[in-house]
């Protein structure tokens, strides 16, 4: 939960008034009744009774949904769950417990709240096939817009493991159902508990937490080594000069801001977090202020970058997922518009509509050493881990990209260099390079590990390139592609669905790549296209049984096992006996300089044998 469990002991004086329901005041004395506000630790929507669609589409992404789209006899469709940590409150001392849920939409219906015995469920999985069973009915009530309250005292008093989970369904069996805010708009689910123990509730915003930083929680401008404090981030942005940096001390910042000043090549600008863990920019509890940015279609983000020559470094940016909007509104944790020479480095980007979104006016973007995960929702066609678009070169390197519900990575950039990344667990598909508006629009993938290890993703595509591009090539060098659930699709889809699409000079080139699939789970094609596209390359290892391998790929090696060190534990190096060892082509146009090191790192790639090995790693590398 944001801020964790804060304010323990007998010191807190709390007054709380919510929707005119009740007022509770504690003088903080031990043995006296106190009222604590607990915020949800986890929340999730299970979309459907079918296992392949049991997926968390809500949770800390901003919205939880409960209802029936198709009436079923058992659990039904669209169940929602919310979990709270009781923070050590002794259930026997509880005199009152009320579950509070905020609705931002007008739809009304009756909500039924159920007991859930299992408090150990995981909201972070892309596919959630083992949702806990709902038990007895705990509460029921008609839900309207804004706050809704449910009396749950007896159920909370019965808990024995310091946690409580509620399951929710609507009563109506014919209408879609109800949506609740979770981490959106300053109104996450709350459990109001009156008890006679020491105060134990959350006290957002959290001013800080243990950190390796020597700074106090706060905002500073670094002016030639002198740290000047400011009241908030926006004020610091208004005062920064080219060549300076904004420094954030440890803790959580429930703020939103626009990095609008321009730096220069000689005097760039920077905002960075100091110390570990990274300081956090959080969209949970700052009401709807962060949604105010609008560049024509409701586009917005927690961090908005509209100035040139900015670096965002060593921050965690999370919880930017307003669901009460149309798909055309491009929300993101980090939103970049009409800017050039922007670098995002060593950041964690989680639980956004999109993780990182860059508009078509964004020029020359560098994304490196980041983790981008748990953004969007499974099956999304509109929101992704990354959506990048613009002239110049987008460079993505040394990143860990996973569990994003749309595409893990979607690029419409003029040129894209995607190098030495670890990409896995898509909710939809991995890499979309299928559109753009520039001539000679190339995408280069080199030294990546890309793994489809999610059985329940909603789109089986792996890499897509083409559509309305006006030339340019997809270039694959020394990647390791692993598809554990092939579902009969292709590793590479050169996609030209429109009969009027112009292929022009488009080519596919593949050198020294390993294409591995589990053929026992279904067929897999190497290549699919609607229009003829020249295919060039050599020395690729492809699992035996994969079909549609162009004859123009010279020196293809096929087998049943590439003999990687430990696929289950993520060690993708070839064993000394592997058929990948010393089999790389010496005629490849480009050779890898590095290998990805988990998490979010690199090491120099050294060829120890007679020739380069096939795939993203050398045998024997450390």
C-alpha positions as CSV (number, residue, x, y, z in Angstrom):
1,X,0.0,0.0,0.0
2,X,1.3,3.5,-0.6
3,X,3.4,4.5,2.3
4,X,3.2,1.2,4.1
5,X,1.9,0.9,7.7
6,X,2.8,4.2,9.3
7,X,1.9,6.0,12.5
8,X,2.1,3.0,15.0
9,X,2.0,3.6,18.7
10,X,-0.1,5.9,20.9
11,X,0.7,9.3,19.3
12,X,-1.9,9.7,16.5
13,X,-4.8,12.1,16.7
14,X,-7.2,11.4,13.9
15,X,-10.3,13.1,12.8
16,X,-12.2,11.6,9.8
17,X,-15.3,12.7,8.0
18,X,-16.3,10.7,4.9
19,X,-19.6,11.3,3.0
20,X,-21.3,12.4,6.2
21,X,-21.2,8.8,7.5
22,X,-19.5,9.3,10.8
23,X,-16.9,11.3,12.7
24,X,-14.4,9.6,14.9
25,X,-11.8,11.3,17.1
26,X,-9.0,9.7,19.0
27,X,-6.9,11.5,21.6
28,X,-4.3,8.8,20.9
29,X,-4.4,7.2,24.4
30,X,-3.8,3.5,24.6
31,X,-7.0,1.6,25.5
32,X,-9.2,4.3,24.0
33,X,-11.2,3.8,20.8
34,X,-9.3,4.9,17.7
35,X,-10.5,4.9,14.1
36,X,-7.8,3.8,11.5
37,X,-8.1,4.1,7.8
38,X,-6.5,1.1,6.0
39,X,-5.8,1.3,2.2
40,X,-6.0,-1.7,0.0
41,X,-2.8,-3.8,-0.4
42,X,-4.1,-5.5,-3.5
43,X,-7.1,-5.4,-5.7
44,X,-8.0,-7.3,-8.9
45,X,-10.7,-8.1,-11.4
46,X,-11.2,-11.6,-12.8
47,X,-12.6,-10.9,-16.2
48,X,-14.3,-14.1,-17.1
49,X,-15.2,-17.6,-16.0
50,X,-12.9,-19.1,-18.7
51,X,-9.4,-19.7,-17.5
52,X,-7.7,-18.0,-20.4
53,X,-9.4,-14.7,-19.5
54,X,-9.0,-14.9,-15.7
55,X,-6.6,-12.0,-15.6
56,X,-6.1,-9.0,-13.3
57,X,-7.3,-6.0,-15.3
58,X,-7.8,-3.8,-12.3
59,X,-5.6,-3.9,-9.3
60,X,-3.3,-1.0,-8.8
61,X,-3.9,-0.1,-12.5
62,X,-6.7,2.1,-11.3
63,X,-10.1,0.3,-11.7
64,X,-11.9,-2.7,-10.4
65,X,-15.0,-4.2,-12.1
66,X,-17.7,-6.4,-10.7
67,X,-20.6,-7.7,-12.7
68,X,-22.1,-10.3,-15.1
69,X,-21.8,-10.0,-18.9
70,X,-22.9,-13.5,-19.3
71,X,-24.9,-15.1,-16.5
72,X,-23.2,-18.2,-15.1
73,X,-24.3,-20.6,-12.4
74,X,-21.1,-20.7,-10.4
75,X,-18.8,-17.7,-9.8
76,X,-20.0,-15.8,-12.9
77,X,-18.1,-13.3,-14.9
78,X,-16.3,-10.1,-13.7
79,X,-15.6,-10.8,-10.1
80,X,-13.6,-8.3,-8.1
81,X,-11.4,-8.8,-5.0
82,X,-9.8,-6.4,-2.6
83,X,-7.3,-7.2,0.2
84,X,-6.3,-5.2,3.3
85,X,-3.5,-5.7,5.8
86,X,-4.8,-5.2,9.3
87,X,-1.5,-3.8,10.4
88,X,-1.4,-5.8,13.6
89,X,-4.8,-4.7,14.8
90,X,-6.2,-7.3,17.3
91,X,-9.6,-8.3,15.8
92,X,-11.0,-8.9,19.2
93,X,-10.7,-5.2,20.0
94,X,-12.6,-4.1,16.8
95,X,-16.0,-2.4,17.5
96,X,-16.7,-1.3,13.9
97,X,-15.4,-2.0,10.4
98,X,-16.7,-0.4,7.3
99,X,-15.6,-1.1,3.7
100,X,-15.6,2.0,1.5
101,X,-15.6,2.0,-2.3
102,X,-15.5,5.0,-4.6
103,X,-17.4,5.1,-7.9
104,X,-16.4,7.7,-10.5
105,X,-19.1,6.6,-13.0
106,X,-22.9,7.1,-13.0
107,X,-23.9,3.4,-13.4
108,X,-25.9,2.1,-10.4
109,X,-26.7,-1.4,-9.2
110,X,-26.7,-3.6,-6.1
111,X,-23.3,-4.9,-5.0
112,X,-22.9,-8.1,-3.0
113,X,-19.8,-8.4,-0.8
114,X,-18.6,-12.0,0.0
115,X,-16.1,-13.6,2.4
116,X,-12.9,-14.9,0.9
117,X,-10.8,-17.3,3.0
118,X,-7.6,-17.2,0.9
119,X,-5.6,-14.0,1.5
120,X,-2.5,-15.1,-0.4
121,X,-3.6,-14.5,-4.0
122,X,-1.2,-12.6,-6.3
123,X,-2.5,-9.6,-8.2
124,X,0.7,-9.3,-10.3
125,X,0.3,-12.3,-12.6
126,X,-0.7,-11.5,-16.1
127,X,-3.1,-14.6,-16.1
128,X,-4.7,-15.6,-12.9
129,X,-6.3,-19.0,-13.3
130,X,-6.8,-19.8,-9.7
131,X,-8.9,-17.0,-8.3
132,X,-10.0,-17.8,-4.7
133,X,-13.5,-19.0,-4.1
134,X,-16.0,-16.6,-2.6
135,X,-17.8,-17.8,0.6
136,X,-20.7,-16.4,2.6
137,X,-22.4,-13.1,1.8
138,X,-21.0,-10.4,4.1
139,X,-22.9,-7.3,3.0
140,X,-25.1,-6.0,0.3
141,X,-26.2,-2.6,-0.8
142,X,-27.2,-0.3,-3.6
143,X,-24.2,1.5,-5.1
144,X,-24.2,5.0,-6.6
145,X,-21.6,7.5,-7.8
146,X,-19.0,8.6,-5.2
147,X,-18.6,6.9,-1.8
148,X,-20.4,3.6,-0.9
149,X,-20.1,2.1,2.5
150,X,-20.7,-1.5,3.7
151,X,-20.8,-2.7,7.3
152,X,-18.4,-5.7,7.6
153,X,-17.6,-5.7,11.3
154,X,-18.3,-9.3,12.1
155,X,-16.3,-10.6,9.2
156,X,-13.3,-8.5,9.9
157,X,-13.4,-9.5,13.6
158,X,-13.2,-13.2,12.5
159,X,-9.8,-12.8,10.8
160,X,-6.8,-14.6,12.3
161,X,-4.0,-14.0,9.8
162,X,-3.6,-10.1,9.9
163,X,-5.3,-9.8,6.5
164,X,-8.8,-9.6,5.1
165,X,-10.1,-10.2,1.6
166,X,-13.5,-9.2,0.1
167,X,-15.0,-10.7,-3.1
168,X,-17.6,-8.7,-5.0
169,X,-20.3,-9.4,-7.5
170,X,-23.4,-7.5,-8.6
171,X,-26.9,-8.8,-8.0
172,X,-28.2,-8.0,-11.5
173,X,-27.7,-10.9,-13.8
174,X,-28.5,-9.1,-17.1
175,X,-26.6,-5.8,-17.0
176,X,-22.8,-5.3,-17.2
177,X,-22.1,-4.2,-13.6
178,X,-20.2,-1.7,-11.5
179,X,-16.8,-0.2,-11.6
180,X,-14.8,1.0,-8.6
181,X,-11.7,3.2,-8.4
182,X,-8.7,1.5,-6.8
183,X,-5.6,3.6,-7.2
184,X,-7.2,6.3,-9.4
185,X,-8.3,9.8,-8.4
186,X,-7.3,9.8,-4.8
187,X,-9.9,7.3,-3.7
188,X,-8.6,3.8,-3.3
189,X,-10.7,1.2,-1.4
190,X,-10.6,1.9,2.3
191,X,-11.4,-0.1,5.4
192,X,-12.3,2.1,8.4
193,X,-11.7,0.2,11.6
194,X,-12.6,1.4,15.1
195,X,-10.7,-0.5,17.8
196,X,-9.1,-0.1,21.2
197,X,-5.6,-0.9,20.3
198,X,-2.7,1.4,19.4
199,X,-3.3,3.4,16.1
200,X,-2.2,1.4,13.1
201,X,-3.6,3.0,10.0
202,X,-1.9,4.4,6.9
203,X,-0.9,8.1,7.0
204,X,-0.4,9.1,3.3
205,X,1.6,10.8,2.0
206,X,4.6,9.0,3.5
207,X,7.4,11.5,4.1
208,X,10.1,9.0,3.6
209,X,11.4,5.5,4.3
210,X,14.8,4.0,5.0
211,X,17.2,4.8,2.2
212,X,20.8,4.9,1.3
213,X,20.4,8.6,0.6
214,X,21.7,11.2,3.1
215,X,19.1,13.7,2.0
216,X,15.8,14.4,3.8
217,X,12.6,13.8,2.0
218,X,12.2,16.9,-0.2
219,X,12.8,18.6,-3.5
220,X,16.1,20.3,-4.4
221,X,17.9,22.0,-7.3
222,X,21.5,21.1,-7.6
223,X,23.3,24.3,-8.6
224,X,27.0,23.5,-9.1
225,X,27.0,21.2,-6.0
226,X,24.8,23.4,-3.8
227,X,21.4,21.9,-3.0
228,X,18.6,24.5,-2.9
229,X,15.3,23.3,-1.3
230,X,11.9,23.9,-2.9
231,X,8.4,23.3,-1.7
232,X,7.4,21.0,-4.5
233,X,8.5,19.6,-7.8
234,X,6.5,22.0,-10.0
235,X,8.1,25.0,-8.2
236,X,11.5,23.6,-8.8
237,X,10.7,23.1,-12.5
238,X,9.7,26.7,-12.7
239,X,13.1,27.8,-11.3
240,X,15.5,25.4,-13.0
241,X,18.1,26.8,-15.4
242,X,19.9,24.9,-18.3
243,X,22.7,22.7,-16.9
244,X,21.0,22.2,-13.5
245,X,19.3,19.1,-12.1
246,X,16.3,18.6,-9.8
247,X,17.1,16.1,-7.0
248,X,14.4,14.2,-5.0
249,X,15.2,12.9,-1.6
250,X,13.8,9.5,-0.5
251,X,10.1,8.8,-0.1
252,X,6.9,9.1,-2.1
253,X,5.7,12.2,-4.0
254,X,2.0,12.3,-4.8
255,X,2.6,15.1,-7.3
256,X,2.3,15.6,-11.1
257,X,4.4,18.0,-13.1
258,X,5.4,19.1,-16.6
259,X,9.1,19.3,-17.5
260,X,8.5,22.2,-19.9
261,X,11.8,24.2,-19.9
262,X,14.3,23.5,-22.7
263,X,17.9,22.5,-22.1
264,X,20.6,22.4,-24.7
265,X,23.1,19.9,-25.9
266,X,25.8,21.7,-23.9
267,X,23.5,22.3,-20.9
268,X,20.9,19.6,-20.6
269,X,18.4,19.3,-17.7
270,X,17.8,16.4,-15.4
271,X,15.5,15.2,-12.6
272,X,16.7,12.3,-10.6
273,X,16.0,10.4,-7.4
274,X,18.7,10.1,-4.7
275,X,19.5,6.8,-3.0
276,X,17.9,3.4,-2.9
277,X,15.1,2.4,-3.1
278,X,14.2,4.9,-5.8
279,X,12.1,7.9,-4.8
280,X,8.5,7.4,-6.1
281,X,6.2,9.6,-8.2
282,X,2.7,8.1,-7.4
283,X,-0.7,8.9,-8.9
284,X,-2.7,7.3,-6.2
285,X,-3.6,10.1,-3.8
286,X,-3.3,13.4,-5.7
287,X,-6.9,13.5,-6.7
288,X,-7.3,14.0,-10.5
289,X,-4.7,16.8,-10.8
290,X,-2.4,14.7,-12.9
291,X,-5.1,14.1,-15.5
292,X,-5.3,17.8,-16.3
293,X,-2.7,17.7,-19.1
294,X,-4.4,17.7,-22.5
295,X,-2.6,17.8,-25.9
296,X,-5.7,17.5,-28.0
297,X,-7.2,14.2,-27.1
298,X,-7.1,14.0,-23.3
299,X,-3.4,12.8,-23.4
300,X,-1.7,13.0,-20.0
301,X,0.8,11.5,-17.7
302,X,2.2,11.7,-14.1
303,X,5.4,13.1,-15.6
304,X,4.8,15.1,-18.7
305,X,7.9,16.1,-20.7
306,X,7.5,18.9,-23.2
307,X,10.9,20.4,-23.0
308,X,14.1,19.4,-24.9
309,X,17.2,17.8,-23.6
310,X,15.8,16.3,-20.4
311,X,17.0,13.2,-18.5
312,X,14.7,11.4,-16.0
313,X,16.8,9.1,-13.8
314,X,16.4,6.7,-10.9
315,X,12.8,7.2,-10.1
316,X,9.8,4.9,-9.7
317,X,6.7,6.2,-11.5
318,X,3.5,4.4,-10.8
319,X,-0.3,4.3,-10.7
320,X,-1.5,6.4,-13.7
321,X,-4.4,4.4,-14.9
322,X,-7.7,6.3,-15.1
323,X,-10.2,3.9,-16.6
324,X,-13.2,6.3,-16.9
325,X,-12.1,7.4,-20.3
326,X,-12.1,6.4,-24.0
327,X,-9.3,4.3,-25.5
328,X,-8.2,7.3,-27.5
329,X,-7.0,9.1,-24.4
330,X,-3.4,8.2,-24.1
331,X,-2.6,8.1,-20.4
332,X,0.8,7.1,-19.2
333,X,3.1,7.1,-16.2
334,X,5.6,9.1,-18.4
335,X,4.1,11.1,-21.3
336,X,6.4,12.8,-23.8
337,X,5.1,15.4,-26.3
338,X,6.8,17.8,-28.7
339,X,10.2,17.2,-27.2
340,X,13.6,16.1,-28.4
341,X,16.7,14.4,-27.0
342,X,14.9,12.9,-24.0
343,X,16.5,10.1,-21.9
344,X,14.7,7.9,-19.4
345,X,17.3,6.0,-17.4
346,X,17.2,3.5,-14.5
347,X,13.5,4.0,-13.8
348,X,10.8,1.7,-12.7
349,X,7.5,2.3,-14.6
350,X,4.5,0.4,-13.2
351,X,0.7,0.4,-13.3
352,X,-0.1,3.0,-16.0
353,X,-2.5,3.0,-18.8
354,X,0.7,3.1,-20.9
355,X,4.0,2.8,-19.1
356,X,5.9,5.2,-21.4
357,X,4.1,7.1,-24.2
358,X,5.9,9.3,-26.7
359,X,3.9,11.2,-29.4
360,X,4.7,11.6,-33.1
361,X,6.4,15.0,-32.3
362,X,9.0,13.4,-30.0
363,X,12.4,13.3,-31.6
364,X,15.3,11.1,-30.6
365,X,14.3,9.2,-27.5
366,X,16.6,7.0,-25.4
367,X,15.2,4.5,-22.9
368,X,17.9,2.5,-20.9
369,X,18.2,0.4,-17.8
370,X,14.5,0.7,-17.0
371,X,11.9,-1.9,-15.8
372,X,8.6,-1.3,-17.4
373,X,5.9,-3.7,-16.1
374,X,2.3,-4.3,-15.1
375,X,1.0,-1.5,-17.3
376,X,-2.3,-1.6,-19.3
377,X,-4.5,-4.7,-19.0
378,X,-4.5,-8.1,-20.7
379,X,-5.8,-8.0,-24.2
380,X,-5.7,-4.3,-24.5
381,X,-5.4,-3.0,-28.1
382,X,-4.8,0.6,-27.1
383,X,-2.5,0.7,-24.1
384,X,0.9,-0.9,-23.7
385,X,4.2,-1.1,-21.8
386,X,5.7,1.4,-24.4
387,X,4.1,3.4,-27.2
388,X,6.8,5.4,-28.9
389,X,6.5,7.4,-32.1
390,X,8.4,10.2,-33.7
391,X,11.2,11.2,-36.1
392,X,14.8,10.3,-35.5
393,X,16.0,7.3,-33.5
394,X,14.3,5.6,-30.6
395,X,16.9,3.6,-28.7
396,X,15.8,1.0,-26.1
397,X,18.6,-0.9,-24.4
398,X,19.4,-2.9,-21.2
399,X,15.8,-2.9,-20.1
400,X,13.5,-5.5,-18.4
401,X,10.1,-5.3,-20.0
402,X,7.4,-7.7,-18.8
403,X,3.7,-8.3,-17.8
404,X,2.3,-5.5,-19.8
405,X,-1.3,-6.1,-20.9
406,X,-1.2,-4.7,-24.4
407,X,2.1,-5.0,-26.4
408,X,5.2,-5.1,-24.3
409,X,6.7,-2.7,-26.8
410,X,5.0,-0.8,-29.6
411,X,7.0,1.5,-31.9
412,X,5.9,3.9,-34.7
413,X,9.3,5.7,-34.6
414,X,11.2,6.6,-37.8
415,X,14.0,4.3,-36.7
416,X,14.2,2.0,-33.7
417,X,17.2,0.3,-32.1
418,X,16.0,-2.3,-29.6
419,X,19.1,-3.9,-28.1
420,X,20.1,-6.2,-25.2
421,X,16.7,-6.2,-23.5
422,X,14.8,-9.0,-21.6
423,X,11.2,-9.1,-22.7
424,X,8.6,-11.6,-21.4
425,X,5.1,-12.4,-20.2
426,X,3.0,-10.3,-22.6
427,X,-0.8,-9.9,-22.0
428,X,-1.3,-9.4,-25.7
429,X,1.9,-9.7,-27.8
430,X,5.5,-8.7,-27.6
431,X,6.8,-6.3,-30.2
432,X,4.7,-4.3,-32.6
433,X,6.6,-2.4,-35.3
434,X,3.7,-2.3,-37.8
435,X,3.2,1.3,-38.7
436,X,4.8,4.7,-39.4
437,X,5.0,7.5,-41.9
438,X,8.6,7.8,-42.9
439,X,10.6,6.6,-45.8
440,X,13.3,4.0,-45.1
441,X,11.9,3.2,-41.7
442,X,14.2,0.6,-40.1
443,X,14.0,-1.4,-36.9
444,X,17.1,-3.2,-35.6
445,X,16.8,-5.9,-32.9
446,X,20.1,-7.1,-31.5
447,X,21.1,-9.2,-28.5
448,X,17.6,-9.4,-27.0
449,X,15.9,-12.3,-25.1
450,X,12.2,-12.4,-25.9
451,X,10.1,-15.0,-24.2
452,X,6.4,-15.8,-24.5
453,X,5.8,-17.6,-21.2
454,X,2.1,-16.6,-20.8
455,X,-0.3,-19.3,-21.9
456,X,-3.3,-17.1,-21.6
457,X,-2.3,-14.0,-23.7
458,X,-5.0,-12.8,-26.0
459,X,-3.0,-12.4,-29.2
460,X,-0.5,-15.0,-30.4
461,X,1.6,-12.6,-32.5
462,X,5.3,-12.4,-31.6
463,X,6.9,-9.7,-33.7
464,X,4.9,-7.6,-36.2
465,X,6.4,-5.4,-38.9
466,X,4.9,-3.7,-41.8
467,X,1.4,-2.3,-42.5
468,X,1.6,1.3,-43.7
469,X,5.4,1.6,-43.6
470,X,7.0,3.2,-46.6
471,X,10.1,1.1,-46.9
472,X,12.7,0.1,-44.4
473,X,13.8,-3.2,-43.0
474,X,13.4,-5.4,-40.0
475,X,16.9,-6.5,-39.0
476,X,17.5,-9.3,-36.4
477,X,20.9,-10.0,-35.1
478,X,21.9,-12.5,-32.4
479,X,18.6,-12.5,-30.5
480,X,17.1,-15.5,-28.6
481,X,13.4,-15.8,-29.2
482,X,11.5,-18.4,-27.1
483,X,7.8,-19.2,-27.6
484,X,6.6,-21.7,-25.0
485,X,2.9,-21.4,-26.1
486,X,3.1,-21.1,-29.9
487,X,-0.7,-21.4,-30.8
488,X,0.1,-21.9,-34.5
489,X,1.4,-18.4,-35.2
490,X,4.7,-17.0,-36.5
491,X,7.8,-15.6,-35.0
492,X,7.8,-12.8,-37.5
493,X,4.7,-11.4,-39.2
494,X,5.5,-9.0,-42.1
495,X,2.0,-7.5,-42.0
496,X,0.5,-5.9,-45.0
497,X,-3.3,-6.4,-44.7
498,X,-4.3,-3.6,-47.0
499,X,-4.2,-4.6,-50.7
500,X,-3.0,-1.1,-51.5
501,X,-0.2,-1.2,-49.0
502,X,3.2,-0.4,-50.5
503,X,6.0,-2.8,-49.7
504,X,8.6,-0.7,-51.5
505,X,12.1,-1.5,-50.2
506,X,11.0,-3.5,-47.1
507,X,13.1,-6.5,-46.3
508,X,13.5,-9.0,-43.4
509,X,17.1,-9.9,-42.5
510,X,18.0,-12.4,-39.8
511,X,21.5,-13.5,-38.8
512,X,22.6,-15.6,-35.9
513,X,19.3,-15.8,-34.1
514,X,17.9,-18.7,-32.0
515,X,14.1,-19.3,-32.6
516,X,12.9,-21.8,-30.0
517,X,9.4,-23.1,-29.4
518,X,7.8,-25.9,-27.5
519,X,6.4,-27.9,-30.5
520,X,4.4,-30.2,-28.1
521,X,2.1,-27.3,-27.4
522,X,1.2,-26.5,-31.0
523,X,2.5,-25.6,-34.4
524,X,4.7,-22.6,-35.1
525,X,5.7,-20.8,-38.3
526,X,8.9,-18.9,-38.8
527,X,7.5,-16.3,-41.2
528,X,4.1,-15.0,-42.4
529,X,3.4,-12.2,-44.9
530,X,0.4,-11.0,-47.0
531,X,2.8,-9.6,-49.6
532,X,6.1,-10.9,-50.9
533,X,9.0,-9.4,-48.9
534,X,12.7,-10.3,-49.6
535,X,14.2,-12.4,-46.8
536,X,17.9,-12.4,-46.3
537,X,20.2,-13.9,-43.6
538,X,22.0,-17.0,-42.4
539,X,23.0,-19.2,-39.5
540,X,19.8,-19.1,-37.5
541,X,18.9,-22.0,-35.2
542,X,15.2,-22.9,-35.5
543,X,13.3,-25.6,-33.7
544,X,12.6,-28.7,-35.8
545,X,9.0,-28.7,-37.1
546,X,8.7,-24.9,-37.4
547,X,7.3,-24.3,-40.9
548,X,7.6,-21.6,-43.5
549,X,11.3,-21.1,-43.3
550,X,12.4,-19.2,-46.5
551,X,15.0,-20.9,-48.5
552,X,16.9,-17.6,-48.8
553,X,17.9,-18.0,-45.1
554,X,21.2,-19.7,-45.7
555,X,22.8,-22.2,-43.3
556,X,19.7,-22.7,-41.1
557,X,20.3,-25.2,-38.3
558,X,17.3,-27.2,-37.0
559,X,17.0,-29.4,-33.9
560,X,14.8,-30.2,-31.0
561,X,17.0,-28.7,-28.2
562,X,19.3,-25.8,-28.3
563,X,20.7,-26.8,-24.9
564,X,20.4,-23.7,-22.9
565,X,21.8,-23.7,-19.4
566,X,18.5,-23.4,-17.5
567,X,15.4,-22.2,-19.3
568,X,13.1,-22.3,-16.3
569,X,15.5,-20.1,-14.2
570,X,16.1,-17.7,-17.0
571,X,19.7,-18.7,-17.8
572,X,19.7,-18.5,-21.6
573,X,23.4,-19.1,-22.2
574,X,24.2,-22.1,-24.4
575,X,25.8,-25.1,-22.7
576,X,29.3,-26.0,-24.1
577,X,27.7,-28.9,-26.0
578,X,25.0,-26.6,-27.5
579,X,24.5,-26.6,-31.3
580,X,24.6,-22.8,-31.0
581,X,28.2,-22.7,-30.0
582,X,30.7,-21.4,-32.7
583,X,27.9,-21.5,-35.4
584,X,27.4,-17.8,-36.0
585,X,27.8,-16.2,-39.4
586,X,30.9,-14.1,-40.0
587,X,29.0,-12.3,-42.8
588,X,26.4,-10.7,-40.6
589,X,26.2,-6.9,-41.1
590,X,26.4,-6.3,-37.4
591,X,27.8,-8.1,-34.4
592,X,26.6,-7.8,-30.7
593,X,28.8,-5.7,-28.4
594,X,27.1,-6.7,-25.2
595,X,25.0,-9.2,-23.4
596,X,22.0,-8.4,-21.2
597,X,22.6,-9.0,-17.5
598,X,19.5,-9.4,-15.2
599,X,18.2,-7.1,-13.9
600,X,18.7,-4.2,-16.3
601,X,22.4,-4.4,-17.0
602,X,25.0,-5.3,-19.5
603,X,28.4,-6.9,-20.0
604,X,30.8,-6.9,-22.9
605,X,30.3,-9.9,-25.2
606,X,33.6,-11.7,-25.7
607,X,33.9,-14.4,-28.3
608,X,35.9,-17.2,-26.7
609,X,35.6,-19.8,-29.4
610,X,36.5,-20.1,-33.0
611,X,33.4,-18.1,-34.0
612,X,30.5,-16.1,-32.6
613,X,27.8,-18.2,-31.0
614,X,24.2,-18.1,-32.2
615,X,21.7,-16.2,-29.9
616,X,22.0,-13.5,-27.3
617,X,24.7,-15.1,-25.2
618,X,28.1,-16.7,-25.6
619,X,28.7,-20.1,-24.0
620,X,30.8,-19.8,-20.8
621,X,30.1,-16.1,-20.3
622,X,29.8,-15.0,-16.7
